[in-house]
Amino acid sequence: MKSLNPSILFLCLLAFVVSAQNEEQKSSIPAAEESPTSSSLTSQAWDALAAKDFATAKAKIERCKSLFGEKASEMQTSLSVVPGPDTAKDFWALNDVGTCVFILGKVYEAEGKSAEAITAYQDVIKNYPMSQCWDKQGWYWQPAVAAKERLTALTFDSAK
């Protein structure tokens, strides 16, 4: 019986160890984080806001904008009216990015940063006016309309 060359045996062992480490690293990354959806990022941003974890909220919002902002802008440009309830979900990127920018305004308000909140709300109104957000109670609401209400409140508060 012929023995294996020690160098070849070593290289095979090394390749096996490296391969096993790569698989272990891959399995430690949640699948949702490898390719998150706009919806999952929006939900995570809402959850982080509720938990007062503002850094995480901002990170999820930025990720949503960077991954889906271009698609959201395309969808916004294609619209001349706010989609009805039957077709609203077809504009998923617009809805989620617009909602995330609205959440950013809420984050800044919670941090006491009124000027930054105003800028975020103005961004929603200007760039995502036809975005919609599904309320778990069974209807869509418009982040741009809510942003206008928050702007009014912030402006009134700063005038005092």
N, C-alpha and C positions, 0 to 999 in steps of 0.2 A: 504494500500500500504506500502510495506516494504522499509525503507530508506537504502541507501548505506553506508557502513562503511566509515568514513572519511579518514582512512589510504589508503583504496583501491582507493578511489576517487583521493587522492593526487598522488598516484603512477601512475595512469592512465594519469593524467594531466602532470606529469613529463615526462613520456614516450613520450607523444605527443609532448611536447616542444623540447625534445632532438632529436626526429625524424625530426621535422621541421627544426631544426638548421642544422642537417646533410645534409638534402636535399638542403638547402640554400647554404651550403659550396660546395657541389658537383656542383651545377649549376653555381657557380662563377669560376670554373676551366674550361677553354676551353677544349673541347673534344680533340683537336689536341695535347694538352700538356699532357693529360693523357696517350696516347699511340701514340707518334709522329712517323711518317714514316721517313726513311732515306732521302727520297726526300724532305720532308717538312723541316727537319733540315738543309739540304744542301742549300735550297732556303733561309731560314732564315739567314744562315751564310753569303751568298752572299749579302743579303740585309743589314745586319749589317755592313759588310765591306764597302759597298757603302756609308752608313750613317756615317762612321768613328766611329761606336759604337763597338770598339774592344773587350770590355769585353763581350758583348752579342755574338759577333762572336765566340770568344773562347769558351764560354759556349755551344753554339749550336754545335760546332765542337767536343768538348769533349763528349757531350751527344750522338752524332752520333757514335763516335768511341766506346764508352762504350756499347751502345745498339747493334751495328751492326758490330763491328770490327771482332769478331770471325767468323761471316758468311762471311765477306769480305775476310778474310784470307783463308777460305775454298774454296771460289770461285776462288781466285787467284791461289791456289794450283792445282785446277782442270784444269787450262788452260795451253796450250803450245803455243798458238798464240792469238793475239788480236782478239776478236770476231768481226765479220762483222756487218754492220749496221742492218741487219735483226735479229740478236740474241743479240746484245749489251745490250738491255734493260733487258734481262734475268739475267744479272749479276749486278742487281740493288744495292746490298750492296757494292760490290767491287767498282762500279762506284761512289757511293755517299761518301763512306769513303775515297777513293783515292782523290776525288775532295775536300772533307773537309780538308784533310791534305795539299793539295795544297793551299787552301784558308788560312790556318794557316800561310803558308809561306808568302802570300801576306799581312796578318795582321802584321806579324813581320816586314816585309819591311816597311810598312806604319808607324810603330812605331819607325823606325830607328834601329831595332835590327837585324843587318845583320847575326850575328852568329846563332841566333835562326832561322832565315829564311832559312839559309843554311841547318841546321839540319832538318827542316820540309821538304824541297825539297828533301834532300837525303832520307828521310823516304818514300816519294812518289815513288821515283825511285826504292828503294830497295824492299819495301813491297807491292806496288800496281802498278807495271809497266804496267799492262794490263787494268787498269781502264780507263774509258772513261766518258766524260761529254757532254751532249747534249747542243748544242748551239741553242738559240732561232731562229737563222737565218737558221736552217735546217740541221745541220750536227753534227757529233761527233768529239771531239778533245780529245787528250790524256794528262791528267795532268802530267804524267811522262815526256813526251816530252817537255811540257811547263816548267816543273821544271828544266830540263837540261838547257834550254835557260836562265832561271832566275839564275841558278848557274853560268853559264858562265858570265852573266852580273855582278853578285855580285863579282865574283872572279876578273874580269877585273877591277871593280871599286875599290876593295881593294888593287889592285896592283899599283894603281896610286900614 
